[in-house]
């Protein structure tokens, strides 16, 4: 990973948010393509986990939490 010398995290965090969104969307779109309940659950739960990983990046970017101010 390239070092960002000027501490401008806007572009990297935006990219991470976008990639998490794509992955979560892909998982949700494909849940119904499977017959087995276990596989559907795997994809659904994985999408929820990815959403949880995305949230701190979104909060950081929007300064939604006092810790990010």
Backbone as XML, in Angstrom:
<?xml version="1.0"?>
<chain id="A" units="angstrom">
  <residue number="1" name="UNK">
    <atom name="N" x="0.842" y="-1.174" z="0.000"/>
    <atom name="CA" x="0.000" y="0.000" z="0.000"/>
    <atom name="C" x="0.888" y="1.237" z="0.000"/>
  </residue>
  <residue number="2" name="UNK">
    <atom name="N" x="0.525" y="2.218" z="-0.792"/>
    <atom name="CA" x="1.301" y="3.442" z="-0.911"/>
    <atom name="C" x="1.078" y="4.332" z="0.307"/>
  </residue>
  <residue number="3" name="UNK">
    <atom name="N" x="2.146" y="4.943" z="0.801"/>
    <atom name="CA" x="2.060" y="5.847" z="1.939"/>
    <atom name="C" x="1.546" y="7.201" z="1.478"/>
  </residue>
  <residue number="4" name="UNK">
    <atom name="N" x="0.620" y="7.764" z="2.244"/>
    <atom name="CA" x="0.063" y="9.067" z="1.924"/>
    <atom name="C" x="0.739" y="10.092" z="2.828"/>
  </residue>
  <residue number="5" name="UNK">
    <atom name="N" x="1.779" y="10.784" z="2.319"/>
    <atom name="CA" x="2.613" y="11.659" z="3.119"/>
    <atom name="C" x="1.874" y="12.885" z="3.646"/>
  </residue>
  <residue number="6" name="UNK">
    <atom name="N" x="0.847" y="13.343" z="2.967"/>
    <atom name="CA" x="0.167" y="14.560" z="3.408"/>
    <atom name="C" x="-1.020" y="14.276" z="4.334"/>
  </residue>
  <residue number="7" name="UNK">
    <atom name="N" x="-1.199" y="13.046" z="4.723"/>
    <atom name="CA" x="-2.272" y="12.637" z="5.638"/>
    <atom name="C" x="-3.670" y="12.989" z="5.133"/>
  </residue>
  <residue number="8" name="UNK">
    <atom name="N" x="-3.847" y="13.046" z="3.836"/>
    <atom name="CA" x="-5.163" y="13.256" z="3.236"/>
    <atom name="C" x="-5.775" y="11.883" z="2.999"/>
  </residue>
  <residue number="9" name="UNK">
    <atom name="N" x="-6.708" y="11.512" z="3.875"/>
    <atom name="CA" x="-7.289" y="10.172" z="3.815"/>
    <atom name="C" x="-8.597" y="10.128" z="3.044"/>
  </residue>
  <residue number="10" name="UNK">
    <atom name="N" x="-9.002" y="11.248" z="2.468"/>
    <atom name="CA" x="-10.293" y="11.310" z="1.797"/>
    <atom name="C" x="-10.401" y="10.322" z="0.639"/>
  </residue>
  <residue number="11" name="UNK">
    <atom name="N" x="-9.434" y="10.323" z="-0.248"/>
    <atom name="CA" x="-9.503" y="9.427" z="-1.403"/>
    <atom name="C" x="-9.420" y="7.951" z="-1.002"/>
  </residue>
  <residue number="12" name="UNK">
    <atom name="N" x="-8.458" y="7.565" z="-0.157"/>
    <atom name="CA" x="-8.409" y="6.141" z="0.227"/>
    <atom name="C" x="-9.670" y="5.674" z="0.957"/>
  </residue>
  <residue number="13" name="UNK">
    <atom name="N" x="-10.206" y="6.492" z="1.865"/>
    <atom name="CA" x="-11.408" y="6.057" z="2.584"/>
    <atom name="C" x="-12.597" y="5.960" z="1.642"/>
  </residue>
  <residue number="14" name="UNK">
    <atom name="N" x="-12.699" y="6.894" z="0.703"/>
    <atom name="CA" x="-13.782" y="6.841" z="-0.282"/>
    <atom name="C" x="-13.671" y="5.572" z="-1.121"/>
  </residue>
  <residue number="15" name="UNK">
    <atom name="N" x="-12.464" y="5.226" z="-1.528"/>
    <atom name="CA" x="-12.254" y="4.001" z="-2.307"/>
    <atom name="C" x="-12.630" y="2.761" z="-1.514"/>
  </residue>
  <residue number="16" name="UNK">
    <atom name="N" x="-12.258" y="2.725" z="-0.255"/>
    <atom name="CA" x="-12.590" y="1.574" z="0.593"/>
    <atom name="C" x="-14.097" y="1.468" z="0.760"/>
  </residue>
  <residue number="17" name="UNK">
    <atom name="N" x="-14.766" y="2.587" z="1.007"/>
    <atom name="CA" x="-16.229" y="2.595" z="1.144"/>
    <atom name="C" x="-16.873" y="2.057" z="-0.137"/>
  </residue>
  <residue number="18" name="UNK">
    <atom name="N" x="-16.388" y="2.509" z="-1.272"/>
    <atom name="CA" x="-16.932" y="2.045" z="-2.556"/>
    <atom name="C" x="-16.727" y="0.544" z="-2.740"/>
  </residue>
  <residue number="19" name="UNK">
    <atom name="N" x="-15.535" y="0.065" z="-2.432"/>
    <atom name="CA" x="-15.244" y="-1.364" z="-2.614"/>
    <atom name="C" x="-16.071" y="-2.229" z="-1.653"/>
  </residue>
  <residue number="20" name="UNK">
    <atom name="N" x="-16.206" y="-1.792" z="-0.403"/>
    <atom name="CA" x="-17.070" y="-2.524" z="0.531"/>
    <atom name="C" x="-18.503" y="-2.544" z="0.016"/>
  </residue>
  <residue number="21" name="UNK">
    <atom name="N" x="-18.969" y="-1.411" z="-0.521"/>
    <atom name="CA" x="-20.327" y="-1.340" z="-1.064"/>
    <atom name="C" x="-20.532" y="-2.294" z="-2.223"/>
  </residue>
  <residue number="22" name="UNK">
    <atom name="N" x="-19.545" y="-2.361" z="-3.104"/>
    <atom name="CA" x="-19.628" y="-3.293" z="-4.238"/>
    <atom name="C" x="-19.692" y="-4.735" z="-3.756"/>
  </residue>
  <residue number="23" name="UNK">
    <atom name="N" x="-18.830" y="-5.078" z="-2.817"/>
    <atom name="CA" x="-18.787" y="-6.449" z="-2.317"/>
    <atom name="C" x="-20.079" y="-6.816" z="-1.598"/>
  </residue>
  <residue number="24" name="UNK">
    <atom name="N" x="-20.561" y="-5.932" z="-0.757"/>
    <atom name="CA" x="-21.814" y="-6.175" z="-0.042"/>
    <atom name="C" x="-22.973" y="-6.329" z="-1.024"/>
  </residue>
  <residue number="25" name="UNK">
    <atom name="N" x="-23.020" y="-5.456" z="-2.021"/>
    <atom name="CA" x="-24.066" y="-5.543" z="-3.043"/>
    <atom name="C" x="-24.005" y="-6.840" z="-3.817"/>
  </residue>
  <residue number="26" name="UNK">
    <atom name="N" x="-22.798" y="-7.250" z="-4.181"/>
    <atom name="CA" x="-22.614" y="-8.508" z="-4.904"/>
    <atom name="C" x="-23.128" y="-9.688" z="-4.075"/>
  </residue>
  <residue number="27" name="UNK">
    <atom name="N" x="-22.779" y="-9.703" z="-2.810"/>
    <atom name="CA" x="-23.226" y="-10.796" z="-1.937"/>
    <atom name="C" x="-24.751" y="-10.822" z="-1.851"/>
  </residue>
  <residue number="28" name="UNK">
    <atom name="N" x="-25.375" y="-9.668" z="-1.662"/>
    <atom name="CA" x="-26.835" y="-9.605" z="-1.553"/>
    <atom name="C" x="-27.522" y="-10.013" z="-2.857"/>
  </residue>
  <residue number="29" name="UNK">
    <atom name="N" x="-26.970" y="-9.562" z="-3.973"/>
    <atom name="CA" x="-27.556" y="-9.903" z="-5.277"/>
    <atom name="C" x="-27.522" y="-11.397" z="-5.550"/>
  </residue>
  <residue number="30" name="UNK">
    <atom name="N" x="-26.568" y="-12.083" z="-4.990"/>
    <atom name="CA" x="-26.381" y="-13.495" z="-5.294"/>
    <atom name="C" x="-26.992" y="-14.446" z="-4.270"/>
  </residue>
  <residue number="31" name="UNK">
    <atom name="N" x="-27.544" y="-13.930" z="-3.199"/>
    <atom name="CA" x="-28.146" y="-14.791" z="-2.172"/>
    <atom name="C" x="-29.195" y="-15.716" z="-2.776"/>
  </residue>
  <residue number="32" name="UNK">
    <atom name="N" x="-30.064" y="-15.171" z="-3.593"/>
    <atom name="CA" x="-31.181" y="-15.956" z="-4.135"/>
    <atom name="C" x="-30.777" y="-16.923" z="-5.245"/>
  </residue>
  <residue number="33" name="UNK">
    <atom name="N" x="-29.551" y="-16.852" z="-5.696"/>
    <atom name="CA" x="-29.092" y="-17.756" z="-6.743"/>
    <atom name="C" x="-28.765" y="-19.146" z="-6.210"/>
  </residue>
  <residue number="34" name="UNK">
    <atom name="N" x="-28.713" y="-19.266" z="-4.895"/>
    <atom name="CA" x="-28.355" y="-20.553" z="-4.292"/>
    <atom name="C" x="-29.577" y="-21.270" z="-3.753"/>
  </residue>
  <residue number="35" name="UNK">
    <atom name="N" x="-29.509" y="-22.576" z="-3.792"/>
    <atom name="CA" x="-30.601" y="-23.409" z="-3.307"/>
    <atom name="C" x="-30.436" y="-23.706" z="-1.818"/>
  </residue>
  <residue number="36" name="UNK">
    <atom name="N" x="-29.224" y="-23.976" z="-1.416"/>
    <atom name="CA" x="-28.963" y="-24.382" z="-0.036"/>
    <atom name="C" x="-29.090" y="-23.207" z="0.935"/>
  </residue>
  <residue number="37" name="UNK">
    <atom name="N" x="-29.824" y="-23.437" z="2.000"/>
    <atom name="CA" x="-30.041" y="-22.419" z="3.019"/>
    <atom name="C" x="-28.719" y="-21.964" z="3.639"/>
  </residue>
  <residue number="38" name="UNK">
    <atom name="N" x="-27.809" y="-22.895" z="3.839"/>
    <atom name="CA" x="-26.523" y="-22.542" z="4.434"/>
    <atom name="C" x="-25.748" y="-21.558" z="3.563"/>
  </residue>
  <residue number="39" name="UNK">
    <atom name="N" x="-25.781" y="-21.749" z="2.268"/>
    <atom name="CA" x="-25.071" y="-20.857" z="1.361"/>
    <atom name="C" x="-25.734" y="-19.487" z="1.336"/>
  </residue>
  <residue number="40" name="UNK">
    <atom name="N" x="-27.068" y="-19.461" z="1.343"/>
    <atom name="CA" x="-27.788" y="-18.190" z="1.402"/>
    <atom name="C" x="-27.420" y="-17.434" z="2.676"/>
  </residue>
  <residue number="41" name="UNK">
    <atom name="N" x="-27.371" y="-18.161" z="3.780"/>
    <atom name="CA" x="-27.021" y="-17.541" z="5.059"/>
    <atom name="C" x="-25.585" y="-17.018" z="5.031"/>
  </residue>
  <residue number="42" name="UNK">
    <atom name="N" x="-24.684" y="-17.786" z="4.448"/>
    <atom name="CA" x="-23.287" y="-17.365" z="4.347"/>
    <atom name="C" x="-23.177" y="-16.036" z="3.601"/>
  </residue>
  <residue number="43" name="UNK">
    <atom name="N" x="-23.858" y="-15.925" z="2.474"/>
    <atom name="CA" x="-23.784" y="-14.703" z="1.685"/>
    <atom name="C" x="-24.480" y="-13.541" z="2.402"/>
  </residue>
  <residue number="44" name="UNK">
    <atom name="N" x="-25.627" y="-13.800" z="3.022"/>
    <atom name="CA" x="-26.354" y="-12.744" z="3.732"/>
    <atom name="C" x="-25.593" y="-12.227" z="4.940"/>
  </residue>
  <residue number="45" name="UNK">
    <atom name="N" x="-25.066" y="-13.145" z="5.721"/>
    <atom name="CA" x="-24.304" y="-12.750" z="6.909"/>
    <atom name="C" x="-23.015" y="-12.040" z="6.495"/>
  </residue>
  <residue number="46" name="UNK">
    <atom name="N" x="-22.385" y="-12.509" z="5.455"/>
    <atom name="CA" x="-21.162" y="-11.862" z="4.971"/>
    <atom name="C" x="-21.435" y="-10.430" z="4.536"/>
  </residue>
  <residue number="47" name="UNK">
    <atom name="N" x="-22.560" y="-10.200" z="3.875"/>
    <atom name="CA" x="-22.936" y="-8.837" z="3.472"/>
    <atom name="C" x="-23.109" y="-7.947" z="4.699"/>
  </residue>
  <residue number="48" name="UNK">
    <atom name="N" x="-23.731" y="-8.475" z="5.737"/>
    <atom name="CA" x="-23.918" y="-7.704" z="6.970"/>
    <atom name="C" x="-22.572" y="-7.370" z="7.615"/>
  </residue>
  <residue number="49" name="UNK">
    <atom name="N" x="-21.662" y="-8.305" z="7.604"/>
    <atom name="CA" x="-20.332" y="-8.073" z="8.178"/>
    <atom name="C" x="-19.594" y="-7.002" z="7.385"/>
  </residue>
  <residue number="50" name="UNK">
    <atom name="N" x="-19.659" y="-7.079" z="6.071"/>
    <atom name="CA" x="-19.018" y="-6.073" z="5.221"/>
    <atom name="C" x="-19.616" y="-4.693" z="5.501"/>
  </residue>
  <residue number="51" name="UNK">
    <atom name="N" x="-20.935" y="-4.622" z="5.673"/>
    <atom name="CA" x="-21.579" y="-3.351" z="6.015"/>
    <atom name="C" x="-21.038" y="-2.815" z="7.342"/>
  </residue>
  <residue number="52" name="UNK">
    <atom name="N" x="-20.829" y="-3.718" z="8.286"/>
    <atom name="CA" x="-20.268" y="-3.323" z="9.578"/>
    <atom name="C" x="-18.843" y="-2.806" z="9.447"/>
  </residue>
  <residue number="53" name="UNK">
    <atom name="N" x="-18.071" y="-3.386" z="8.551"/>
    <atom name="CA" x="-16.711" y="-2.914" z="8.296"/>
    <atom name="C" x="-16.710" y="-1.556" z="7.589"/>
  </residue>
  <residue number="54" name="UNK">
    <atom name="N" x="-17.714" y="-1.336" z="6.765"/>
    <atom name="CA" x="-17.806" y="-0.082" z="6.011"/>
    <atom name="C" x="-18.181" y="1.093" z="6.912"/>
  </residue>
  <residue number="55" name="UNK">
    <atom name="N" x="-18.975" y="0.854" z="7.943"/>
    <atom name="CA" x="-19.507" y="1.924" z="8.776"/>
    <atom name="C" x="-18.436" y="2.826" z="9.390"/>
  </residue>
  <residue number="56" name="UNK">
    <atom name="N" x="-17.370" y="2.312" z="9.987"/>
    <atom name="CA" x="-16.380" y="3.234" z="10.561"/>
    <atom name="C" x="-15.721" y="4.133" z="9.516"/>
  </residue>
  <residue number="57" name="UNK">
    <atom name="N" x="-15.552" y="3.633" z="8.307"/>
    <atom name="CA" x="-14.970" y="4.453" z="7.250"/>
    <atom name="C" x="-15.928" y="5.577" z="6.854"/>
  </residue>
  <residue number="58" name="UNK">
    <atom name="N" x="-17.221" y="5.251" z="6.776"/>
    <atom name="CA" x="-18.227" y="6.259" z="6.468"/>
    <atom name="C" x="-18.303" y="7.289" z="7.591"/>
  </residue>
  <residue number="59" name="UNK">
    <atom name="N" x="-18.308" y="6.822" z="8.835"/>
    <atom name="CA" x="-18.340" y="7.732" z="9.981"/>
    <atom name="C" x="-17.113" y="8.640" z="9.991"/>
  </residue>
  <residue number="60" name="UNK">
    <atom name="N" x="-15.945" y="8.070" z="9.683"/>
    <atom name="CA" x="-14.713" y="8.848" z="9.632"/>
    <atom name="C" x="-14.809" y="9.933" z="8.561"/>
  </residue>
  <residue number="61" name="UNK">
    <atom name="N" x="-15.282" y="9.553" z="7.392"/>
    <atom name="CA" x="-15.361" y="10.493" z="6.274"/>
    <atom name="C" x="-16.353" y="11.621" z="6.554"/>
  </residue>
  <residue number="62" name="UNK">
    <atom name="N" x="-17.456" y="11.292" z="7.213"/>
    <atom name="CA" x="-18.500" y="12.287" z="7.494"/>
    <atom name="C" x="-18.340" y="12.939" z="8.853"/>
  </residue>
  <residue number="63" name="UNK">
    <atom name="N" x="-17.331" y="12.505" z="9.610"/>
    <atom name="CA" x="-17.077" y="13.024" z="10.961"/>
    <atom name="C" x="-18.327" y="12.842" z="11.836"/>
  </residue>
  <residue number="64" name="UNK">
    <atom name="N" x="-18.968" y="11.668" z="11.720"/>
    <atom name="CA" x="-20.198" y="11.362" z="12.457"/>
    <atom name="C" x="-19.972" y="11.062" z="13.935"/>
  </residue>
  <residue number="65" name="UNK">
    <atom name="N" x="-18.749" y="10.739" z="14.284"/>
    <atom name="CA" x="-18.440" y="10.376" z="15.667"/>
    <atom name="C" x="-17.455" y="11.383" z="16.243"/>
  </residue>
  <residue number="66" name="UNK">
    <atom name="N" x="-17.594" y="11.723" z="17.528"/>
    <atom name="CA" x="-16.684" y="12.692" z="18.139"/>
    <atom name="C" x="-15.204" y="12.306" z="18.005"/>
  </residue>
  <residue number="67" name="UNK">
    <atom name="N" x="-14.927" y="11.030" z="18.018"/>
    <atom name="CA" x="-13.537" y="10.581" z="17.917"/>
    <atom name="C" x="-12.897" y="10.980" z="16.595"/>
  </residue>
  <residue number="68" name="UNK">
    <atom name="N" x="-13.688" y="11.179" z="15.540"/>
    <atom name="CA" x="-13.147" y="11.507" z="14.229"/>
    <atom name="C" x="-13.029" y="13.007" z="13.982"/>
  </residue>
  <residue number="69" name="UNK">
    <atom name="N" x="-13.448" y="13.811" z="14.922"/>
    <atom name="CA" x="-13.392" y="15.280" z="14.729"/>
    <atom name="C" x="-12.004" y="15.807" z="14.960"/>
  </residue>
</chain>
